[in-house]
Amino acid sequence: MTETNPQLNLPAPIAAYFEADRLDGEALARCFAPDAVVIDDGHTHTGADAIKAWKEESDNRYAATSEPIACVEEGGATVVTSHTVGNFPGSPLDLRYFFRLEGGVITALKVTL
């Protein structure tokens, strides 16, 4: 489960992403532009169907929960650090989510350590 800290003042599309992360792939995919790109764990996922599949596979594989703990602007991206706990090597980890926004939606996301 994801809990969004209201004190972080996340941009609306990013707050929506972390709220949808508690739900399912369909809800999460709606947070993105139709041609958005997600890069995570060495793989690139392009478009709504691929993003939905990425979320569903990740949920099935890792059963992760995430809590945003910091948010900064960096190099044209909004970078959210999120404390993530799940069934993956090294858990728990503080992952960094590099969001690119345009027109009120996420156009790109890169997840890193």
N, C-alpha and C positions, 0 to 999 in steps of 0.2 A: 504494500500500500504506500502511496505517496502522500505526504502531508506538505502543503505549501505554507511556508512561514510568511504571514502577511507583512511583517516588518521589512522583508527584502524588497518590496515594491517592484516585483517583476513586471515587465511589459506584458500587456494583456495576452498576446499570442503565446508567450512563454508560460504564463500562469495557466492558460488553458491546456498547454501541452502536459504540464505536470499533473493537472487534474485528470486529464484523459488517460494518463499513464496508469491510473488506478483501475481503469475500465478494461478496454480491449483494443484490438488492432484497428477496428473500424472507427472508434472514437478518436484514437490517436491520429490516424491518417487524415481525418477532417481538419486537423490543426495545420496542415501543410498545403502549399500551393500544389496544383496538379502535377507539375513537373519537378517538384522538389527532390533534393538529393540528401540521403543520410549516409554518413560514413561511420561505421562502428565495427570494432573487432576485426579490422583488416578487410572489410567488405563494403561495397558501395551498393546502395538500394535507391533506385530512381523511380519516381512516380508513386501514386497512391496505393496501387496494388502491391508493389514491392515493399513499401513502408508498412502496410498492414501485415504482410507476411513476416517481415522482420520483427515486428512487435510480438506477434503470436508465437513465433519460434523462440524468441528471447524469453517470453513468459514461461513457455513450456520447459525450456532448458534450465533457466536460472532462478525462477520464482523470486525475483529481486524486488525489494522495496527501496524507495528513494526519497530522501528529504533534502530539498535545496537548502544550503546553508550560507551561500554567498553569491553575489551578483555584481559584475563589473563590466564596463565597456572596454574592449581591447581590440585594436586594429580593425575597427568597423564591425565587429561582432559583439553580441551580448554573451558574456561567458558566465555560466552558472555552475558553481561547484555544488555537487549533491552527494550527500553521504548515502552510499548504496550498500545494502546488505542482501546477500542471496546465496544461491548454491553455485558459486563460481570460485576459481582459485584466487586466494588472497582476500576473500571477503572478511570483513567489510573494507570497502575502498571509497575514497572521495574522488568521484569522477568529475571531469570537466566537460561541460556541454557548450560547444561553440555554436550559437544560433545566428543565422542571418535572416533578417526580416524584410519584407517588402509588401506594401499594401495591406497590412494587418494580418499577414500569414507568414509562416515559416517557409523560407525558400531553400535553406540549407541547414544541416545539423551535422556536426562532427563531434563524436564522443571519444575522449581520451583520458588517460590517467593524469 
